Amino acid sequence: MEIAINTIWVLMAAFLVFLMQAGFAMVETGFTRAKNAGNIIMKNIMDFSCGSIIFWMLGFAIMFGQSRAGLFGANGFFVSGEYNHLGLDIPLTAFLLFQTVFAATAATIVSGAMAERTKFSSYLIYSIVITGIIYPVAGHWTWGGGWLDQLGFTDFAGSTIVHSVGGWAALVGARVIGPRIGKFSLNGKINAIPGHNITLGALGVFILWFGWFGFNPGSTLSGMDLSIADIAVTTNLSAAAGVLMAMGLSWLRYGKPDVTFTLNGALAGLVAITAGAADVSPAGALIIGAGAGIMVILGVEFIEKRLRVDDPVGAVTVHGLCGAYGTLMVGAFSTNGGLLYGGGLSLLLVQLVGVVAIALWTMGMAYFLFKIIKITVGLRVSASEEEEGLDTGEHGMDAYADFAKRSSYTLSYK
Amino acid sequence: MMTKITAIIRSSRFEAVKESLGRHGLKGLTVTQVTGAGLQQGKTAHYRGNKYEVNLLPKVKIEIVADSDVVDELVSIITEEARTGEIGDGKIFISSVDDVIRIRTGERGVNAL
């Protein structure tokens, strides 16, 4: 009976997290231009499909196989053989599915930051490598009994493991590939490239928020553990606080409450609370989410204005920066050993070690990967294809055929 | 003699213009959603913290071909209904039309209107 409840809970949570793929696809499509919509849908369905297969073949074994020196697992490929050391009560396949949808989440984050200019074939190669190797190694360190786990690093549902891994890979990818044509003028001016369907983007954010109720509460792996209700509440409060602060700060800074920043604020709050959802109080969650809502705007400005990196959907900020921030905040707000609860600095330092180690691993590997792709098959489509749109260039179709397209503005690209 | 009236007006005034033309017995017109620039210039919009210029604003274009005798009446109806007094009310262009052919019957000239 207990096993059945736990299995159903984990499967249901996995199905919710699967739906987040649709959320990511809609956010990315809505926040970019109509001429690339079909390509974006293709990337989002392909990274999940390639990722599901490679994670079953390779990734799961690296992440959860018997640990070699705390660095990676090296047995049980194709999810075969013994996994008794995990001590699961649910079937291994339920755990596999839950972990697969997490791996695919990390992979799909990168798509948004590199949108509207990445070669489709190169994106496929990237998505296989991140779900097959980069993500599973980082995951092993924390959730597979690796060295960070032994240090006491706390990342409950993956602010760092899932979101920062995706975010840092996104940063490196967007940097290596360069900005979209027209984003930065020669005189240094930054141009807005408005997304073509904010309604679709908003639907994506609502779907992600909904999916997060599987992402965080599901990470207990147990429907008998009644803390799932507390975790759902911390998750929700943090998202709501992120929305409020992003809305307020954008209003203050730009004169009007910015729609897409407000939507990003929800995701920022959700990413940030993911590490500490089980370990902080509701008030702590509110503060963590509020900080993330502020960070999302300052972060996007920093990435764009200082680093000159073009990230159309804000993935680097939402997942990379807010993920790192949320993980560090566990060291302050955890009711089990956080700084503000009399635990001293030790947990905060462990959190810092984890955030930095995983950032270095991911960025190093991603840099290596994207450079190799760039030298061999090429990372970017031609300038004429980019201007024409990737729907035509990569897939020979138009996402909005038979649908009048109208542009009410012109952009000066000179 | 036939004349073509091309009126570019605010989208928000289109329904009123159309109704008034209909009340005065006008049967045929062609309507297009267009964008353009004029005295009104553009406006500044914001997206994710960056400003951008909206130079081309959406308008509605009405094209009417009519007997030259009624042109002044039609122009006054359009002007009255489309005017708000603010910059951006639009323009009316008048031009002569050499001939008109009704495709179904092959009738020509004023009879084809």
Chai-1 contact restraints between the chains, C-beta under 6 A:
chainA,res_idxA,chainB,res_idxB,connection_type,confidence,min_distance_angstrom,max_distance_angstrom,comment,restraint_id
A,I190,B,N50,contact,1.0,0.0,6.0,A-B,restraint_1
A,A192,B,Y47,contact,1.0,0.0,6.0,A-B,restraint_2
A,A192,B,N50,contact,1.0,0.0,6.0,A-B,restraint_3
A,A192,B,Y52,contact,1.0,0.0,6.0,A-B,restraint_4
A,P194,B,Y47,contact,1.0,0.0,6.0,A-B,restraint_5
A,Y254,B,H46,contact,1.0,0.0,6.0,A-B,restraint_6
A,Y254,B,G49,contact,1.0,0.0,6.0,A-B,restraint_7
A,T260,B,R48,contact,1.0,0.0,6.0,A-B,restraint_8
A,S408,B,T35,contact,1.0,0.0,6.0,A-B,restraint_9
A,S408,B,P58,contact,1.0,0.0,6.0,A-B,restraint_10
A,Y409,B,V54,contact,1.0,0.0,6.0,A-B,restraint_11
A,T410,B,N55,contact,1.0,0.0,6.0,A-B,restraint_12
A,T410,B,L56,contact,1.0,0.0,6.0,A-B,restraint_13
